[in-house]
Amino acid sequence: MNLAQALEIAGAVSLPGLAADDATLNQERLANEEALILLADTWRSAPLGKEPFSFDVVLGLADKNRALCDSIGAERLRELSSPLVARELSDYDLCRAVAWMQKRPVDDVIREAGPEARDLGVAYTAAPVSGIVCGFDIETTSRDPGRGYIVNAGIALMELAPKAKPENAHAAYFGIPEMYREKVIPLADIHHISWKDIAGKVPFRESHAIHEALLATFTTVPLVAHSAAFEDGWLTFNLPGYAQARKEGRIVIIDSRDICRRLDPDARLLPHEQKPAALENWARRRRTLKEGQAEKHLGLDDVKLMLKTMQAEFKKRKMFPGQKDA
C-alpha cells in the first residue's frame, strides 16, 4: 500500500449496516489498519510543520475502523495483535522522563544510560527526583485503539515527595454504541464495567471539554502510567491534539513499569511468568496493596495505587531530596 492508496481509504465514505460477509469485513479491516499504520508513520516522520496531511485524517479513519469492528464483533478480534500500540516507549522517552524528574539535561541521562539505555537504572538514582506529575489510567473495550473504545479514565496529580498524596483526583465513564446494551461489554472480565455504568454517558471521542482538560494537563505536567505505551497509543488515536503535542515535545511520559523494572531487584530476579513488573505484584512487594487485596482495574483506583507504589519505590531507593544524606 502506498500513501495515495492509504489516503483514499481514509477518505472513502463508510456505509454502516451494509450487509457483507465476514471475509469481506475482515479484508476491509485489514486495509484500514494497514492504512492507519502508514498514515501515522508518515505523519510522525515528516518534518514538524510540513506534514502532508492533518492528523485528523488518522483520527477519522480510526473512528471508521471502530464502527467496522463493531460489525465484526469485538470478542472475535480480542486475540489479534494490536498494530497501533507499541510494546514499549522509546529509549529517548524513557531518558527524557528521568531528565525531567531530576531537572537536568536529557543528553546527560542519555550518556549515562548508554547504548539502548541499558544502564538507565543507574541514571534513575544519579540525582534526586522532584516535581508534580499526573497519574493517568484508562479502561477500554479492546487492546487496540483502532478497534475499541475508552469506557473509563482516572486522573490525579501528585508531588514527587515522601509524604505526598494524590490530589485533584477525577474519574469518568464514557459511552459506547447502543448495540452493546444487549451484550457483555468487551473486556468486562478485566474491568467489570457494565452497561449501567456507562448508560447515557457521552463517548470519549465526543467529550470535547474533557479533551481540552486532558491536553492542557498533559502539556503542563508529565503523564505517568503503568505500561505507558498503552495509554500513549490510545491517546494518540483518540485525543485530538495529543499527537501534535507529542511531536512538538510538549508532553513528557513517565512509565512506572519501567521504574519497577529498573529499580526493583525482584522485578529482574523473579521468573517472567510471575509478572513481577505488573502493578498488582509490584504494589504487594511495596506493601501499598495489602495481602488478599487485588488491583481493581478501574482508572482512578489504579492511578492512586500506581502513584503510591512509585512513591514507595523512590523512598526505598532514597531518591527524594535529602534522603541520601539522612
MARVEX-867561 format. One line per 5 residues: for each residue x, y, z of C-alpha. Coordinates in Angstrom, 2 decimals. Layout:
BEGIN
X Y Z; ...
***
This chain:
BEGIN
0.00 0.00 0.00; 1.30 3.47 -0.86; 0.41 6.84 0.65; -2.11 7.74 -2.06; -3.96 4.46 -1.50
-3.95 4.99 2.27; -5.40 8.48 1.88; -8.06 7.11 -0.47; -9.08 4.53 2.14; -9.21 7.24 4.82
-11.42 9.41 2.61; -13.79 6.67 1.47; -17.38 7.02 2.61; -18.37 4.43 5.18; -21.74 2.73 4.81
-22.65 1.29 8.24; -25.17 -1.50 8.21; -24.38 -2.57 4.67; -24.60 -6.37 4.57; -21.28 -8.12 4.00
-19.82 -11.49 4.85; -17.10 -11.95 7.45; -14.34 -12.32 4.90; -15.23 -9.00 3.25; -15.47 -7.18 6.56
-12.12 -8.51 7.75; -10.50 -7.65 4.43; -11.73 -4.07 4.85; -10.48 -4.01 8.45; -7.03 -5.18 7.41
-6.88 -2.49 4.73; -7.98 0.17 7.23; -5.36 -0.88 9.74; -2.58 -1.02 7.17; -3.57 2.48 6.10
-3.68 3.68 9.71; -0.13 2.47 10.35; 1.19 4.01 7.12; -0.56 7.33 7.65; 0.52 7.63 11.30
4.14 6.72 10.48; 4.21 9.15 7.53; 2.82 11.96 9.66; 5.26 11.31 12.52; 8.32 11.12 10.26
7.53 14.31 8.32; 9.38 17.48 9.43; 7.45 19.43 12.03; 5.06 21.80 10.31; 5.46 20.08 6.94
3.17 17.09 7.44; 1.40 16.18 4.15; -2.00 15.95 5.88; -3.64 16.71 9.21; -3.59 14.04 11.92
-7.37 14.44 11.94; -7.30 12.18 8.85; -5.84 9.43 11.03; -8.36 10.01 13.82; -11.23 9.83 11.33
-10.02 6.54 9.88; -9.65 5.10 13.37; -13.26 6.07 14.10; -14.41 4.39 10.90; -12.48 1.24 11.72
-14.03 1.02 15.20; -17.50 1.04 13.66; -16.43 -1.70 11.28; -15.07 -3.77 14.17; -18.42 -3.42 15.93
-19.98 -5.16 12.93; -17.40 -7.94 13.02; -17.68 -8.48 16.78; -15.19 -7.22 19.33; -14.71 -10.57 21.06
-13.75 -12.20 17.77; -10.90 -9.71 17.43; -9.73 -9.95 21.02; -6.82 -12.31 20.46; -5.43 -10.45 17.46
-2.25 -8.43 18.00; -2.55 -4.66 18.24; -0.68 -2.92 15.40; -1.30 0.60 16.72; 0.25 0.33 20.22
3.99 -0.03 20.75; 5.12 -2.54 23.35; 7.46 -0.02 24.98; 8.17 3.69 24.95; 11.25 4.74 23.03
14.62 4.92 24.78; 14.52 8.69 24.27; 11.13 8.93 26.01; 12.46 6.93 28.97; 15.61 9.05 29.25
13.60 12.26 28.94; 11.36 11.16 31.81; 14.37 10.66 34.08; 15.82 14.00 33.00; 12.54 15.78 33.84
12.26 14.20 37.28; 15.90 15.07 38.07; 15.79 18.55 36.48; 18.90 18.01 34.35; 19.68 17.87 30.62
18.36 14.85 28.75; 21.72 14.47 26.98; 23.36 13.79 30.34; 20.87 11.00 31.04; 21.28 9.54 27.54
25.06 9.48 28.03; 24.74 7.73 31.41; 22.15 5.26 30.11; 24.47 4.10 27.35; 23.57 2.17 24.18
19.92 1.07 24.06; 19.51 2.66 27.53; 20.93 -0.48 29.12; 22.25 1.46 32.13; 19.21 3.66 32.62
18.72 2.08 36.05; 21.96 3.78 37.12; 20.75 7.12 35.77; 17.49 6.82 37.74; 19.41 7.07 41.03
22.08 9.55 39.91; 20.17 12.58 41.24; 17.11 13.27 43.43; 13.66 13.35 41.86; 11.08 16.08 42.35
8.17 17.85 40.71; 4.43 17.34 40.22; 3.23 14.54 37.95; -0.13 13.43 36.59; -1.13 9.79 37.01
-3.45 8.55 34.27; -5.14 5.22 33.56; -7.85 4.04 31.18; -10.09 1.01 30.80; -11.05 0.02 27.28
-13.10 -2.45 25.27; -10.11 -3.60 23.23; -6.34 -3.75 23.38; -6.22 -1.82 20.10; -7.23 1.87 19.93
-8.40 1.46 16.35; -10.83 -1.31 17.26; -12.41 -0.35 20.57; -13.46 2.41 22.95; -12.33 4.09 26.15
-15.00 3.38 28.78; -13.33 4.67 31.94; -10.50 7.02 32.85; -8.89 8.17 36.08; -6.50 11.04 36.70
-4.75 12.51 39.74; -1.84 14.84 40.46; 0.88 14.11 43.00; 4.11 15.74 44.06; 7.20 13.53 43.98
7.85 13.72 47.71; 7.99 11.15 50.54; 4.72 12.12 52.22; 2.71 13.43 49.29; -0.75 12.11 48.49
-2.69 12.04 45.19; -4.73 15.22 44.74; -7.24 16.72 42.29; -8.46 13.22 41.50; -11.16 12.70 38.88
-12.83 9.67 37.32; -15.17 9.44 34.35; -17.14 6.83 32.41; -17.75 7.06 28.67; -20.44 5.66 26.40
-20.14 3.15 23.58; -22.52 2.21 20.73; -26.05 1.20 21.72; -25.55 -2.27 20.21; -23.60 -3.24 23.33
-26.61 -2.69 25.60; -27.70 -6.29 25.00; -24.18 -7.69 25.07; -21.44 -8.10 27.62; -19.13 -5.10 27.31
-15.85 -6.32 25.80; -13.06 -6.95 28.36; -15.60 -6.75 31.19; -13.90 -9.82 32.65; -10.96 -7.49 33.39
-12.51 -4.13 34.30; -16.01 -5.35 35.37; -17.70 -2.34 33.78; -21.34 -2.98 32.94; -23.91 -1.18 30.82
-25.39 0.52 33.88; -22.01 2.23 34.47; -21.93 3.80 31.02; -25.62 4.15 30.10; -26.30 7.68 28.90
-22.63 8.66 29.01; -21.05 10.63 26.18; -18.45 8.65 24.20; -14.86 9.69 24.82; -14.39 10.84 21.22
-17.28 13.30 21.68; -16.23 14.57 25.12; -14.72 17.83 23.88; -14.45 19.54 27.27; -12.56 16.53 28.63
-10.28 16.59 25.56; -9.33 20.18 26.34; -8.77 19.48 30.03; -6.61 16.41 29.39; -4.47 18.09 26.76
-3.97 21.14 28.98; -2.90 18.89 31.85; -0.57 16.68 29.83; 1.22 19.68 28.35; 1.70 21.17 31.83
2.91 18.22 33.91; 4.29 14.80 32.91; 1.87 11.95 32.32; 2.60 8.83 34.42; 1.10 5.47 33.50
1.93 1.83 34.15; 2.90 0.29 30.80; 2.67 3.84 29.48; 2.97 2.83 25.82; -0.63 1.59 26.10
-2.05 4.93 27.29; 0.18 6.76 24.81; -1.20 4.69 21.92; -4.83 5.16 22.95; -4.41 8.90 23.47
-2.71 9.21 20.08; -5.69 7.70 18.24; -8.45 9.15 20.44; -7.44 12.54 21.85; -7.36 15.40 19.30
-4.17 17.44 19.54; -2.26 14.81 21.51; -0.16 13.51 18.60; 0.77 17.08 17.63; 1.79 17.96 21.20
3.85 14.77 21.44; 5.64 15.56 18.20; 6.36 19.10 19.35; 7.94 17.75 22.55; 5.34 19.34 24.81
4.38 16.06 26.53; 6.65 14.08 28.84; 5.66 10.49 29.62; 6.87 8.52 32.64; 6.40 4.75 32.60
6.04 3.42 36.15; 6.53 -0.13 34.85; 9.97 0.86 33.60; 10.70 2.32 37.03; 9.76 -1.02 38.57
11.90 -2.99 36.12; 14.95 -0.74 36.53; 14.87 -0.15 40.30; 13.23 -3.14 41.98; 15.69 -6.08 42.04
12.79 -8.53 42.41; 11.48 -7.45 39.01; 14.75 -8.66 37.49; 15.14 -11.82 39.53; 11.63 -13.27 39.66
10.51 -15.55 36.79; 8.84 -13.81 33.86; 5.69 -15.93 34.22; 5.09 -14.42 37.67; 4.71 -10.98 36.03
6.91 -9.21 38.61; 6.53 -5.80 36.95; 2.72 -5.94 36.90; 1.27 -3.16 39.05; -0.54 -5.54 41.39
2.58 -7.62 42.11; 4.84 -4.59 42.46; 2.34 -2.98 44.84; 2.28 -6.10 47.01; 6.07 -6.05 47.31
5.99 -2.37 48.31; 3.03 -3.01 50.64; 0.85 -0.39 49.01; -1.56 -3.26 48.33; -2.31 -5.48 51.30
-2.23 -9.26 51.19; -5.55 -10.52 49.88; -6.35 -7.27 48.08; -6.34 -7.10 44.29; -5.85 -4.39 41.70
-9.31 -3.05 40.84; -8.68 -2.33 37.14; -10.60 0.92 37.29; -8.93 4.11 36.18; -8.78 6.21 39.35
-8.18 3.30 41.73; -5.24 2.14 39.61; -3.86 5.67 39.34; -3.76 6.08 43.12; -2.20 2.65 43.58
0.43 3.36 40.90; 1.41 6.74 42.34; 1.70 5.38 45.89; 3.74 2.41 44.72; 6.09 4.56 42.66
6.50 6.82 45.69; 7.30 3.81 47.88; 9.94 2.62 45.41; 11.57 6.05 45.26; 11.54 6.24 49.04
13.10 2.78 49.36; 15.87 3.74 46.91; 16.42 7.09 48.73; 15.71 9.09 45.62; 13.96 12.08 47.21
15.91 15.24 48.11; 17.73 14.93 51.43; 17.30 11.16 51.72; 20.81 10.18 50.62; 22.29 12.26 53.41
19.84 11.01 56.04
***
